[in-house]
């Protein structure tokens, strides 16, 4: 059950993201969302560097506590 709750929270976060949000992409890349498509985000990772990533690649918002921390 805890894994299912964690997955649901992550899916809700991925659907709520918008341009300007600072995120962490799954391999540990920090970036800012520049655009939102149906199944992907355009993420700025440097001044003139933008990449397109699947929504499922977003691990979380920058500054949030790690998902593996115990509360």
C-alpha positions in Angstrom: 0.0 0.0 0.0 2.7 2.6 0.8 4.2 2.2 -2.7 0.8 2.7 -4.3 0.2 5.9 -2.3 3.7 7.2 -3.3 3.1 6.4 -7.0 -0.3 8.2 -6.9 1.2 11.3 -5.3 3.9 11.3 -8.0 1.3 11.0 -10.8 -0.8 13.8 -9.3 2.3 16.0 -9.2 3.2 15.2 -12.8 -0.3 16.2 -14.0 -0.2 19.5 -12.0 3.2 20.8 -13.3 3.2 23.9 -15.3 5.6 26.2 -17.1 8.1 27.8 -14.6 8.1 24.9 -12.1 11.6 23.8 -11.1 11.9 20.0 -11.4 14.3 17.1 -11.1 14.4 14.7 -14.0 14.9 11.0 -13.2 18.6 10.7 -13.8 19.2 13.6 -11.4 19.1 16.5 -13.9 17.8 19.9 -12.5 15.7 22.0 -14.9 12.8 24.4 -15.3 9.7 23.5 -17.3 9.3 25.8 -20.3 6.4 24.1 -22.0 3.8 21.4 -21.6 2.7 19.0 -24.3 0.2 16.1 -24.0 2.7 13.5 -22.9 6.0 15.5 -22.5 7.6 18.6 -21.0 10.1 20.9 -22.6 12.7 21.5 -19.8 15.4 24.2 -19.8 18.5 22.7 -18.2 21.0 25.5 -19.1 20.8 29.0 -20.6 20.3 27.9 -24.2 19.7 24.2 -23.7 16.2 22.8 -23.7 15.2 19.1 -23.8 12.0 17.3 -24.3 11.2 14.6 -21.6 8.3 12.4 -20.9 6.1 13.4 -18.0 6.9 10.1 -16.4 10.6 11.1 -16.2 9.9 13.8 -13.7 11.1 12.6 -10.3 9.8 15.6 -8.3 10.0 19.3 -7.6 13.3 20.9 -6.6 13.6 21.5 -2.9 11.1 18.8 -1.9 12.4 16.2 0.6 13.6 12.9 -1.0 10.8 10.4 -1.5 12.8 7.7 0.4 12.9 9.7 3.7 11.0 8.2 6.6 8.6 10.5 8.4 
